[in-house]
Amino acid sequence: MSEIRPSPQVPGGNQPKPAISPSLGTPKVVPPAPKPAAPDLAPISLEEVPAGQGPSKIKTFGGGAQAQEKQYKRQPFTTGHGAIRVRTFHGRLSEEGMAYMDEKINEWLDNHPEIEVKFVTTNIGTFEGKIREPALVVNIWY
């Protein structure tokens, strides 16, 4: 039978030597000194407002463009010849998006009985906002 013999021990072991000599010791990490508090800043007290009592914090940005109706000099023709203006609608290219766009177009036509639609163009493209999504763009010429 064969014997199992331990490997010879080398002084200092088989470990590599440290990069820092033991006489220097380990490096110390010194945290940065805390910044002194600004003397002109005083703590503020919090005011408790009961729920539903304060002013609304919801603000809209850029929503006023759709609410404006501009008066143009040229009046739309109802003779069936030539388009004067265009109205553009857009929505997501999905069933819900098209149903929403149908509703908006029909609402707009009901609110403007003086308009005679001359022709309609459609385009499909990608709208880029927070996310990229396919969109349907409908131009109604009247």
Residue, then its C-alpha position, 0 to 999 in steps of 0.5 A: m500500500s502507498e503511504i500518504r505523506p504531508s507536504p514539507q512545511v516551508p517557513g512562512g507557508n505557501q502564502p504570498k507576501p503582503a504588498i505592505s510591509p508589516s512595519l508600516g501597519t495597515p492603512k487607515v481610512v479617515p472620514p471627512a470632517p462634518k460641515p458646520a451648520a449654517p447659522d442663518l438657517a433655522p428649523i421650520s415647523l410643519e403645518e398640518v392641513p386636514a385632508g381635502q381642505g387645502p388647495s389642489k396641487i395638480k397643475t396642467f402644462g400645455g393643455g390650453a392649446q386644445a381648448q382654444e378656438k381660433q377665428y379665421k377670416r376665410q369661412p368654410f365652403t359647403t359647395g363641395h369644391g376645395a378645402i380651406r382648412v385641415r384638422t388633425f387627430h391622432g391616437r394610438l394604433s390599438e382598438e381602444g385608441m381608434a375608438y377614442m379617435d372615432e369618438k373625438i372626430n364625431e364629437w368635433l363634427d357634431n359641434h361644427p355643423e357648418i363644416e363639410v368634409k372635403f377629403v381625409t388622409t391617414n398616416i401610420g407612424t411612430f410617435e416619440g414621447k416617454i415611450r415609442e409607440p405606433a400611432l394613427v394620424v387622421n387629417i380631415w380637410y374641410 
